[in-house]
Amino acid sequence: MIEIVIVSLSLFVLFFELIRTNNMLKTILTLNMMVANIVLIFIIFAKRSKEVAPIGNDISIMVDPLPQALMITTIIIGAAITALAVTITIKIFHNFGSFYWDEIKSEDGSDD
């Protein structure tokens, strides 16, 4: 279990460094991967040893289904936000002809 947490946290730090990319689509993908790592960490911490899925009659050994339900909600909301971000990115591409932040800022005239 600890190995998965270490790998997930390492990937989170890697994606945190990659988020500074100049491409809008890569930024959206990186944010999605960061959210997936956070969901993985929450699911791992919610499970304790010797517990089983909440199916059956013996409730004393069942895992708590609330963290799982919250993470499913997080995944659904993340998918909706990603769809909105990609739609806005496509509209920006149609207006400016580029997916790169620097090119869009220079065409807009707001280059500081």
Backbone bond lengths (Angstrom), bond angles and torsions (degrees), N, CA, C in turn:
res aa  C-N    CA-C-N  psi(-1)  N-CA   C-N-CA  omega(-1)  CA-C   N-CA-C  phi
1 M - - - 1.446 - - 1.519 110.93 -
2 I 1.312 117.23 -42.95 1.459 120.52 -176.78 1.530 111.21 -66.38
3 E 1.334 115.87 -30.54 1.462 119.08 178.54 1.524 111.45 -64.84
4 I 1.332 115.52 -40.49 1.466 119.79 179.60 1.523 110.33 -65.76
5 V 1.322 116.62 -39.37 1.464 120.32 178.94 1.520 110.45 -65.01
6 I 1.329 117.62 -42.11 1.469 121.26 179.46 1.524 110.69 -64.38
7 V 1.317 117.30 -44.12 1.468 120.77 178.75 1.525 110.42 -64.49
8 S 1.322 116.26 -42.53 1.461 119.72 -179.31 1.528 111.47 -65.16
9 L 1.316 117.26 -42.81 1.465 120.00 177.59 1.530 111.53 -66.65
10 S 1.327 117.02 -36.75 1.466 120.22 176.65 1.524 110.80 -63.64
11 L 1.322 116.63 -43.15 1.461 119.97 177.38 1.518 111.35 -64.72
12 F 1.341 116.98 -36.49 1.451 120.11 177.66 1.528 110.70 -61.64
13 V 1.327 116.99 -43.53 1.466 120.61 178.39 1.529 110.18 -65.78
14 L 1.325 118.03 -39.95 1.466 121.17 177.38 1.521 110.70 -61.91
15 F 1.322 117.20 -45.89 1.455 120.31 179.13 1.525 111.49 -66.86
16 F 1.331 116.86 -31.76 1.460 119.77 176.73 1.528 110.61 -63.71
17 E 1.332 117.31 -33.86 1.464 120.76 175.67 1.532 111.20 -74.98
18 L 1.321 117.15 -34.87 1.469 120.68 -178.11 1.525 112.95 -74.94
19 I 1.327 117.06 -15.33 1.460 119.89 -176.89 1.522 111.10 -67.39
20 R 1.301 117.58 -16.42 1.463 121.08 -179.31 1.531 112.30 -80.42
21 T 1.303 117.42 12.93 1.459 120.87 -179.64 1.526 110.70 -66.07
22 N 1.309 115.78 161.14 1.458 122.24 -176.23 1.529 112.33 -88.32
23 N 1.326 117.34 -12.68 1.457 122.17 -175.70 1.532 110.27 -93.56
24 M 1.331 117.47 130.64 1.456 121.28 -177.95 1.528 112.35 -65.89
25 L 1.328 118.37 -40.41 1.461 120.87 -179.33 1.525 111.57 -66.58
26 K 1.325 116.89 -38.22 1.464 119.65 176.74 1.522 110.99 -66.61
27 T 1.324 116.95 -33.64 1.460 120.51 177.16 1.522 110.60 -65.10
28 I 1.323 117.15 -43.28 1.465 121.41 178.90 1.528 110.09 -63.88
29 L 1.325 117.51 -44.87 1.465 121.72 178.91 1.525 111.05 -62.03
30 T 1.326 116.76 -41.26 1.456 120.75 179.50 1.527 111.39 -64.44
31 L 1.321 117.21 -41.63 1.466 120.30 177.30 1.533 111.05 -62.56
32 N 1.334 117.11 -38.78 1.464 120.42 177.79 1.520 111.44 -64.08
33 M 1.312 117.27 -41.03 1.456 120.62 179.07 1.530 111.32 -67.00
34 M 1.329 116.93 -35.03 1.459 119.88 176.54 1.529 110.96 -65.02
35 V 1.316 117.07 -42.00 1.464 120.83 178.29 1.535 110.38 -65.09
36 A 1.327 117.24 -39.60 1.468 120.40 177.94 1.524 111.16 -62.05
37 N 1.316 117.21 -38.63 1.463 119.95 177.43 1.522 111.55 -66.90
38 I 1.311 117.50 -39.42 1.466 120.47 178.21 1.526 110.54 -64.46
39 V 1.325 117.01 -41.87 1.462 121.01 177.91 1.528 110.13 -61.70
40 L 1.336 116.96 -42.83 1.460 121.06 178.86 1.523 111.01 -60.61
41 I 1.318 117.35 -43.25 1.467 120.74 179.86 1.532 110.39 -64.19
42 F 1.322 118.07 -43.49 1.464 120.44 178.98 1.520 111.70 -62.81
43 I 1.322 117.86 -41.67 1.461 120.71 179.96 1.524 110.55 -65.85
44 I 1.329 117.09 -39.05 1.465 120.12 179.35 1.524 110.85 -64.98
45 F 1.334 117.20 -43.60 1.453 119.46 -179.20 1.527 113.01 -71.58
46 A 1.310 117.83 -21.93 1.460 120.80 179.44 1.529 111.81 -75.97
47 K 1.319 117.38 -24.05 1.466 121.22 -177.73 1.518 109.75 -90.90
48 R 1.303 115.10 130.90 1.459 121.02 174.54 1.521 108.09 -110.26
49 S 1.300 116.65 161.49 1.462 119.22 -179.16 1.523 110.63 -66.68
50 K 1.292 115.48 151.52 1.463 124.75 178.56 1.526 113.95 67.42
51 E 1.313 118.62 13.13 1.458 120.09 176.19 1.526 109.22 -102.75
52 V 1.303 115.90 152.07 1.460 121.52 -177.41 1.522 109.45 -121.47
53 A 1.304 115.27 171.64 1.461 121.10 178.70 1.530 109.86 -62.27
54 P 1.352 116.97 150.67 1.471 119.40 -176.91 1.525 113.02 -74.52
55 I 1.323 115.71 61.15 1.467 122.18 177.45 1.527 106.59 -132.36
56 G 1.278 117.57 124.67 1.458 120.45 179.08 1.507 112.03 127.69
57 N 1.330 115.68 -166.02 1.459 120.77 -173.92 1.517 114.08 -104.08
58 D 1.320 119.37 -28.93 1.461 121.91 -175.04 1.525 109.84 -85.26
59 I 1.336 116.37 99.71 1.460 119.94 -175.77 1.525 112.87 -80.79
60 S 1.323 117.71 -7.34 1.464 119.43 -178.55 1.527 112.34 -73.16
61 I 1.334 117.82 -23.63 1.463 119.71 -178.88 1.527 112.69 -110.98
62 M 1.320 117.76 11.38 1.464 120.85 -178.55 1.523 110.90 -83.74
63 V 1.309 115.22 143.95 1.454 121.24 174.84 1.527 109.08 -74.84
64 D 1.314 116.15 150.35 1.464 120.91 -179.72 1.536 109.31 -69.57
65 P 1.329 119.65 122.22 1.463 120.92 -177.47 1.526 113.99 -79.44
66 L 1.331 119.09 -10.59 1.461 121.13 -177.40 1.534 113.12 -61.76
67 P 1.344 120.38 -48.19 1.473 118.62 177.84 1.530 113.14 -60.04
68 Q 1.325 116.32 -35.58 1.466 119.27 178.11 1.518 110.66 -65.87
69 A 1.324 116.93 -41.82 1.464 120.48 179.19 1.531 110.55 -65.12
70 L 1.326 116.78 -39.86 1.463 119.74 178.42 1.524 111.71 -65.45
71 M 1.314 117.21 -37.67 1.471 119.84 -179.79 1.526 111.04 -72.00
72 I 1.317 117.73 -34.26 1.473 119.66 174.32 1.523 109.70 -63.40
73 T 1.332 116.50 -41.28 1.456 120.30 176.61 1.524 110.91 -62.45
74 T 1.321 116.80 -40.51 1.466 121.33 177.46 1.524 111.04 -61.51
75 I 1.311 117.39 -42.13 1.467 121.02 179.96 1.527 110.24 -64.69
76 I 1.323 117.63 -42.20 1.467 120.97 -179.03 1.526 111.04 -66.32
77 I 1.328 116.86 -44.72 1.465 119.90 178.27 1.526 110.48 -65.01
78 G 1.337 116.84 -38.14 1.463 120.38 177.13 1.522 112.40 -62.64
79 A 1.327 116.98 -38.29 1.463 120.22 178.08 1.528 110.82 -65.89
80 A 1.331 116.90 -39.26 1.467 119.74 178.47 1.529 111.14 -67.30
81 I 1.320 117.36 -41.16 1.460 120.52 178.25 1.524 110.77 -66.11
82 T 1.324 117.13 -38.01 1.468 120.60 177.81 1.523 110.78 -64.08
83 A 1.324 116.80 -43.00 1.469 120.07 178.26 1.520 110.78 -60.98
84 L 1.318 116.83 -42.14 1.463 120.70 177.81 1.527 111.33 -65.09
85 A 1.325 117.21 -42.62 1.466 120.64 179.99 1.525 111.58 -65.12
86 V 1.319 116.75 -40.63 1.472 119.37 178.14 1.524 110.55 -66.92
87 T 1.322 117.98 -38.68 1.462 121.20 177.39 1.523 111.10 -62.29
88 I 1.314 116.93 -45.22 1.467 120.17 177.91 1.521 110.53 -64.24
89 T 1.334 117.21 -38.78 1.466 120.93 178.29 1.522 111.24 -63.44
90 I 1.318 117.50 -39.69 1.468 120.57 178.29 1.529 110.15 -65.59
91 K 1.330 117.50 -40.91 1.473 120.51 176.98 1.525 110.75 -62.87
92 I 1.322 116.84 -41.28 1.467 120.09 177.05 1.517 110.45 -63.30
93 F 1.345 117.12 -39.87 1.460 120.04 178.41 1.524 111.30 -63.49
94 H 1.333 117.22 -39.63 1.462 119.91 178.44 1.522 111.98 -65.47
95 N 1.332 117.06 -34.39 1.466 120.18 -179.29 1.522 112.88 -80.47
96 F 1.326 117.82 -39.18 1.466 120.83 -173.09 1.524 113.67 -109.71
97 G 1.322 118.58 -17.24 1.460 121.40 177.86 1.519 114.56 76.91
98 S 1.322 117.80 21.22 1.456 119.97 -178.47 1.521 110.05 -153.40
99 F 1.343 115.02 153.01 1.453 121.70 174.02 1.523 111.64 -101.40
100 Y 1.311 117.85 1.26 1.464 121.87 -174.03 1.520 111.19 -96.85
101 W 1.341 115.89 131.07 1.456 122.07 -177.07 1.525 112.05 -58.39
102 D 1.335 116.99 -43.85 1.468 120.25 -175.85 1.523 112.21 -64.30
103 E 1.321 117.06 -42.02 1.456 120.17 179.40 1.534 111.63 -65.47
104 I 1.306 116.52 -38.03 1.470 120.74 -179.63 1.532 109.72 -68.23
105 K 1.329 116.46 -42.03 1.460 119.84 178.91 1.514 111.79 -65.14
106 S 1.332 118.03 -36.60 1.464 119.64 -179.90 1.526 111.57 -73.09
107 E 1.339 118.89 -33.72 1.459 121.70 177.17 1.515 111.61 -72.68
108 D 1.317 116.79 -29.64 1.455 121.75 -178.98 1.526 111.62 -75.10
109 G 1.305 116.51 -20.11 1.450 120.75 179.63 1.522 112.53 87.68
110 S 1.310 117.48 7.04 1.454 120.68 -179.10 1.525 111.57 -101.42
111 D 1.318 117.09 29.36 1.464 121.13 -179.24 1.527 108.68 -73.46
112 D 1.326 115.66 115.38 1.463 120.55 -178.00 1.508 111.45 -90.84
